[in-house]
Amino acid sequence: MGVEGVPALTACRVVRGDRGASATPIRLGQVRGSSLPGPVLGISAAGPSAVGLVGPGLRARRLVHDSPRAHVESLVPLVAQLLAEAGLEPRNLAAVAVGRGPAPYTGLRIALASAQTLAFALSIPVWGVSDLDVLAADAAVQRRLQSGVSILAALDAKRREVYWARYRVDAAGRIDGLTRLEGPGVGRAAAVPAASVTVGAGVEKYLDELGPVTHGEMGVDPVVLARLAAVRAARGEDVSSEPLYLRRPDVSAPGSNKWETR
């Protein structure tokens, strides 16, 4: 089954994120069924293009492209493939959730534009969540972290820097059981505050500065993103899709003095 008007996914390899039998699944009960008004699409480009789908009566699905730089070519076809495999059409979606960063400029712009365009075309809400919040929430549940444990979530920002935020587990086993203590920020890995557990993607190269990475290469799970966004939206919390760029793009137009917004 295809999705009309969307190009087929070609010339790329898709990693199916089943996370393996050893991973602890995030149970729908931890997100409250009433938080999911229908199928919710999750989109992240904090690393490789990643899309996920959750909803009442649906098996959670995720697709991740294997290249961290092919967002333009991969994101929309991934969405089309994911919906087709679930037997859904775009009109069946109730909302779109998107990672709002912090993340590299190009990928983040593509993810936000794709999510906002789709939501506008379907007249459905678009919910934004920090990709670092998703990393921390995922780690707290998947690793069964206990209350009081601090988590440092980090993503590679290049230039020997990382995007980071620090959290505390307040309610063990809950996707929404964390409090952000500091951040989000971007800076030298050596200057980032320490935590009991460090999670992230692409940060192993900074072990000499960041310290031991307890759970590296997790990546931002678009299924967790969708569920966390649904919880926050149901509570009336801020789910703005305004981008968290935190710094200038690596490449800018000549003469441009426009700073990225926080």
C-alpha positions in Angstrom: 0.0 0.0 0.0 1.5 3.4 -0.9 0.8 6.9 0.1 -0.4 9.1 -2.7 1.9 11.9 -3.7 4.8 10.7 -1.6 7.9 9.3 -3.3 9.0 5.7 -2.6 11.9 5.1 -0.4 14.8 4.1 -2.7 18.6 3.8 -2.6 18.8 3.6 1.2 18.8 1.0 3.9 16.2 1.2 6.7 17.0 -0.1 10.2 13.9 -1.5 11.8 14.0 -0.4 15.4 12.4 -3.3 17.2 15.0 -2.7 19.9 15.4 -6.4 20.5 13.8 -8.8 22.9 16.0 -7.8 25.7 14.7 -4.2 25.8 12.1 -3.3 28.4 9.0 -2.1 26.4 7.4 1.2 27.4 3.9 0.0 28.3 1.0 2.0 27.1 -0.3 2.1 30.6 2.6 4.3 31.5 1.3 6.9 29.1 -2.3 6.6 30.0 -4.6 5.5 27.1 -6.5 8.8 27.2 -3.3 10.6 26.3 -3.5 9.0 22.8 -6.4 10.5 20.9 -5.6 8.3 17.9 -2.5 7.4 15.8 0.3 9.7 16.6 3.3 10.0 14.3 6.7 10.8 15.8 9.6 12.4 13.9 13.1 13.1 14.9 16.2 14.2 13.0 18.6 14.6 16.0 20.6 11.8 14.5 19.5 9.8 11.4 16.0 10.3 10.2 13.7 8.4 12.6 9.9 8.0 12.5 7.6 6.1 14.8 3.9 5.4 15.2 1.8 4.8 18.3 -2.0 4.7 18.9 -4.8 2.9 20.6 -4.9 -0.7 19.3 -1.8 -0.2 17.2 1.5 -2.0 17.6 4.2 0.6 18.1 6.4 0.8 15.0 9.6 2.7 14.2 11.8 3.1 11.2 15.3 4.6 11.3 17.4 5.5 8.3 21.0 4.3 8.4 22.7 7.6 7.3 22.9 10.6 9.7 23.1 13.0 6.8 20.4 12.0 4.4 17.4 13.8 6.0 16.3 15.5 2.8 16.1 12.2 0.9 14.9 9.9 3.6 12.4 11.6 6.0 9.3 11.9 3.9 9.7 8.5 2.3 10.2 6.9 5.7 6.9 8.4 6.9 5.1 7.1 3.8 6.6 3.6 4.4 5.7 3.5 8.1 2.1 4.4 7.4 1.8 1.9 4.6 3.2 -0.9 6.7 0.7 0.0 9.5 -2.2 0.0 6.9 -2.9 3.7 7.6 -3.2 6.8 5.5 -2.1 10.3 6.5 -5.8 11.2 7.1 -5.9 8.6 9.9 -3.4 10.5 12.0 -4.6 12.4 15.1 -1.4 14.4 15.7 2.3 14.7 14.7 5.0 14.9 17.4 8.4 16.2 16.4 11.8 16.5 18.1 12.5 20.3 18.4 16.2 19.9 19.1 18.7 20.8 20.1 20.2 19.2 17.0 22.2 20.1 13.9 20.7 22.9 12.0 19.8 21.2 8.7 18.3 18.0 10.1 16.2 19.9 12.6 14.9 22.3 10.0 13.8 19.4 7.8 12.1 17.5 10.7 10.2 20.6 11.8 9.2 21.7 8.3 8.0 18.2 7.5 6.0 17.8 10.7 4.4 21.3 10.5 3.5 20.9 6.8 1.9 17.5 7.3 0.0 18.7 10.4 -1.2 21.8 8.5 -2.4 19.8 5.5 -4.3 17.4 7.7 -5.6 20.1 10.2 -4.2 18.2 13.1 -1.9 19.4 16.0 1.8 19.3 15.9 3.5 18.7 19.3 7.2 19.6 19.9 9.4 17.9 22.5 13.1 18.4 23.2 15.1 15.4 21.8 17.1 15.5 25.1 13.9 15.0 27.1 13.1 12.0 25.0 16.6 10.5 25.5 16.3 10.9 29.3 12.8 9.6 29.5 13.7 6.6 27.4 16.7 5.8 29.6 14.8 6.1 32.8 12.2 3.5 31.7 14.4 1.2 29.7 17.1 1.0 32.3 14.6 0.9 35.2 16.3 3.8 37.0 15.2 4.5 40.5 13.9 7.7 42.0 16.6 10.2 42.8 19.0 9.1 40.1 20.4 11.9 38.0 20.6 11.6 34.2 22.8 13.5 31.8 21.4 13.3 28.2 23.9 14.4 25.5 24.0 14.5 21.7 27.1 15.2 19.6 27.1 18.8 18.5 30.4 18.5 16.6 33.3 21.0 17.2 34.2 19.0 20.3 30.9 20.1 21.8 27.7 18.4 23.0 24.1 19.4 23.4 23.1 18.5 26.9 20.6 18.6 29.7 20.5 17.1 33.2 17.5 15.5 34.8 16.4 13.7 38.0 14.1 10.7 38.2 11.2 11.6 40.4 8.8 8.7 39.6 10.5 5.4 38.6 9.1 3.5 35.6 7.2 6.5 34.2 7.9 8.1 30.9 6.8 11.4 32.4 8.6 10.9 35.7 11.6 13.2 35.3 12.4 16.8 36.2 14.9 18.8 34.1 17.4 20.3 36.5 19.7 22.1 34.0 19.8 22.9 30.3 19.3 22.5 27.5 22.7 23.8 26.6 25.6 23.4 24.2 29.3 23.6 25.1 32.6 21.8 25.6 32.1 18.3 26.8 34.5 18.9 29.7 32.3 21.7 31.1 29.1 19.7 31.2 27.8 18.9 34.7 28.2 15.3 35.8 25.3 12.9 36.6 24.8 9.4 37.9 23.9 8.1 34.4 25.0 9.5 31.1 23.1 8.6 27.9 23.2 9.8 24.4 24.4 9.2 20.8 27.7 10.1 19.2 29.3 11.1 22.5 31.7 8.2 22.9 34.4 10.3 21.2 34.3 12.6 24.2 34.9 10.1 26.9 38.1 11.8 28.0 36.2 15.0 28.7 32.6 13.8 29.4 33.5 10.9 31.6 32.0 7.3 31.4 29.0 7.1 29.1 26.8 4.6 30.9 24.4 4.0 28.0 25.8 5.3 24.7 24.4 5.2 21.2 20.8 5.1 22.4 19.5 7.5 19.8 16.2 9.4 20.0 13.4 6.9 19.8 10.5 8.4 17.8 8.0 6.1 19.5 9.0 7.5 22.9 8.9 10.9 21.5 5.3 10.5 20.3 4.2 9.1 23.6 5.9 11.7 25.7 4.4 14.5 23.5 0.9 13.0 23.9 1.2 12.9 27.7 2.3 16.6 27.8 -0.4 17.7 25.3 -3.1 15.9 27.4 -1.9 17.7 30.5 -2.0 21.1 28.7 1.8 21.5 29.0 3.9 23.4 26.6 4.3 21.4 23.4 5.6 24.2 21.1 7.3 23.2 18.0 9.6 26.2 18.0 13.2 25.0 17.3 16.0 24.7 19.9 19.0 25.5 17.7 21.2 26.9 20.6 23.9 28.2 18.2 24.6 29.4 14.6 24.5 26.9 11.7 27.8 25.6 10.6 27.1 27.2 7.2 25.3 30.5 6.7 24.6 32.9 3.9 27.2 35.6 3.3 26.4 38.7 5.3 23.8 37.0 7.4 23.8 38.2 11.0 20.8 36.1 12.1 21.4 34.0 15.2 19.7 30.8 15.9 17.0 31.1 18.5 16.9 29.3 21.8 
